[in-house]
């Protein structure tokens, strides 16, 4: 499954990676909101799962300098762009989000913050990827997720056209994200729609850190 998905993602992004940042800013909305919510402690270890071109890690470095940054992506093509953008500011590695060995890839077993930005909608086993991510949180760690919402507050025609268009890029909005996270009773979960349900944001915290959102 991982090898097949890697081939698919490389095929999708082999050329798109050159225009990805310029085009996605118009519809991958809510990413900066998620970055604002990170609020990592000093010297935090921050991992982005499916880091793509490195756009978010670049922004994290600007907002929260001095943190330790890591990026994982299944696409070697996207990682080429990320390495060109980030240089030595982040450790990057190719890997499967559902079968993650960060100690082997990065020499770091646990992370204070993990970000999943507009990636679960492209992962066939997205719930497994979320479970894998939270298993690598530090005791006070947080997983932040932002992705397409369920469009429940948008006109029906907009919802239909958006889903038809996203399907061309192998993207499926995860309408049941909130329900899936509610099943994770061992964690403190926050979930909210953004921009009239166009996007959705979630934060999953270990219960050792049960701060109010």
C-alpha positions in Angstrom: 0.0 0.0 0.0 2.7 2.5 1.0 4.8 1.8 -2.2 1.6 2.2 -4.4 0.7 5.5 -2.7 4.2 6.8 -3.0 4.1 6.1 -6.8 0.7 7.9 -7.0 1.9 10.9 -5.1 5.1 11.2 -7.1 3.0 11.1 -10.3 0.6 13.8 -9.0 3.3 16.1 -7.8 6.2 15.6 -10.2 5.2 18.8 -12.1 2.7 20.3 -9.6 5.4 20.8 -7.0 6.8 23.7 -9.0 3.5 25.7 -8.8 2.2 24.1 -5.5 2.8 27.0 -3.2 1.6 29.7 -5.6 -1.7 27.9 -6.3 -2.6 26.2 -3.1 -2.6 29.4 -1.1 -6.0 30.2 -2.6 -7.8 27.1 -1.3 -5.8 25.3 1.4 -7.3 27.7 3.9 -6.8 27.6 7.6 -3.2 26.5 7.5 -2.0 29.7 9.1 -4.7 29.4 11.8 -3.2 25.9 12.7 0.3 27.4 12.8 -0.9 30.1 15.2 -2.3 27.4 17.5 1.0 25.5 17.8 2.5 27.8 20.4 5.5 25.4 20.9 7.7 25.7 23.9 11.3 26.8 23.6 13.5 24.1 22.1 10.4 22.1 21.0 10.7 19.3 18.6 8.1 19.8 15.8 7.2 17.2 13.2 5.1 17.9 10.1 3.6 14.7 8.6 3.2 15.1 4.8 5.3 18.2 4.8 5.1 18.6 1.0 7.1 21.5 -0.3 8.1 22.6 3.2 5.8 25.7 3.2 4.5 25.1 6.7 7.9 24.3 8.2 9.3 27.5 6.6 6.5 29.5 8.2 7.0 27.7 11.6 10.7 28.6 11.5 9.8 32.2 10.9 7.1 32.3 13.7 8.9 30.2 16.2 12.7 30.4 15.7 15.0 28.2 17.5 12.8 25.1 17.4 13.9 21.7 16.1 12.0 21.0 12.9 11.4 17.7 11.1 9.4 16.8 8.0 8.1 13.5 6.7 6.6 12.9 3.2 5.8 9.8 1.2 6.7 11.7 -2.1 10.3 12.0 -3.0 9.3 14.6 -5.5 7.8 16.9 -2.9 10.8 16.4 -0.7 13.0 17.7 -3.5 11.2 21.1 -3.2 11.2 21.0 0.6 15.0 20.5 0.7 15.6 23.3 -1.7 13.4 25.6 0.4 14.5 24.7 3.9 18.2 23.7 3.5 19.6 22.6 6.9 16.8 24.3 8.9 14.8 21.0 9.1 15.6 17.3 9.0 13.5 15.7 6.2 12.9 12.1 5.4 10.7 10.0 3.1 8.4 7.6 4.8 4.9 6.3 5.4 2.7 8.2 7.9 1.1 4.9 8.9 4.4 3.2 9.7 6.6 5.8 11.3 9.9 5.1 13.0 11.1 8.6 13.9 14.1 7.3 16.0 15.4 5.7 12.9 14.6 8.6 10.5 15.4 11.5 12.7 17.0 10.3 15.9 14.0 11.7 17.8 11.4 9.4 19.3 8.8 11.9 20.6 7.6 15.3 19.5 6.2 18.3 21.3 4.1 19.3 18.3 3.0 17.3 15.3 1.2 19.0 12.3 -1.0 17.3 9.7 -2.0 19.9 7.2 -4.3 19.0 4.3 -3.0 15.5 4.2 -5.5 13.2 5.8 -7.8 13.9 2.8 -5.2 12.2 0.6 -4.4 9.3 2.9 -6.3 6.0 2.3 -5.6 4.9 5.9 -6.0 8.4 7.4 -7.3 7.2 10.8 -4.2 4.9 11.2 -2.0 7.8 10.3 -3.6 9.9 13.1 -3.1 7.1 15.6 0.5 6.7 14.5 1.1 10.4 15.0 -0.3 10.6 18.5 1.8 7.6 19.5 4.9 9.7 19.0 3.7 12.7 21.1 5.7 13.7 24.1 3.8 13.6 27.5 2.7 17.3 26.9 2.6 17.0 23.2 -0.1 18.1 20.7 -1.2 16.9 17.3 -2.7 19.7 15.2 -4.8 18.9 12.1 -6.2 21.2 9.5 -8.0 20.0 6.3 -11.1 20.4 4.2 -14.3 20.5 6.2 -17.7 18.9 5.5 -19.1 22.0 3.7 -22.3 21.7 5.8 -22.6 25.5 6.1 -21.9 26.1 2.4 -24.3 26.0 -0.5 -25.1 22.6 -1.9 -23.8 23.5 -5.4 -20.5 24.6 -3.9 -20.1 21.4 -2.0 -20.8 19.3 -5.0 -18.4 21.2 -7.3 -15.6 21.3 -4.7 -15.8 17.5 -4.2 -15.9 16.8 -7.9 -12.9 19.0 -8.4 -10.9 17.6 -5.4 -11.6 14.0 -6.6 -9.5 14.7 -9.7 -6.5 15.1 -7.4 -7.3 12.0 -5.3 -8.6 14.2 -2.4 -11.5 13.1 -0.2 -12.7 15.4 2.6 -12.9 13.5 5.9 -16.4 14.5 7.0 -16.3 12.1 10.0 -13.0 13.5 11.5 -14.7 14.8 14.6 -16.5 11.5 15.2 -13.2 9.6 14.7 -11.4 11.8 17.2 -14.2 11.5 19.7 -13.4 7.7 19.8 -9.9 8.6 21.1 -11.1 8.8 24.6 -7.6 8.6 26.1 -6.9 12.1 24.6 -8.1 15.6 25.1 -9.7 16.6 21.7 -10.7 20.0 20.3 -12.5 20.2 17.0 -14.0 23.2 15.2 -15.1 24.2 11.7 -13.3 27.1 10.0 -14.6 29.6 7.4 -18.2 28.4 7.4 -17.2 24.7 7.4 -14.9 25.0 4.3 -12.1 23.8 6.5 -11.8 22.1 9.9 -9.2 22.2 12.6 -8.5 19.7 15.4 -6.1 19.5 18.3 -5.3 16.2 20.0 -3.5 16.4 23.4 -2.3 13.8 25.7 -4.4 13.9 28.8 -1.3 14.8 30.9 -1.8 18.2 29.3 -5.5 18.9 29.7 -5.4 22.6 29.2 -8.5 24.3 28.0 -8.3 25.2 24.2 
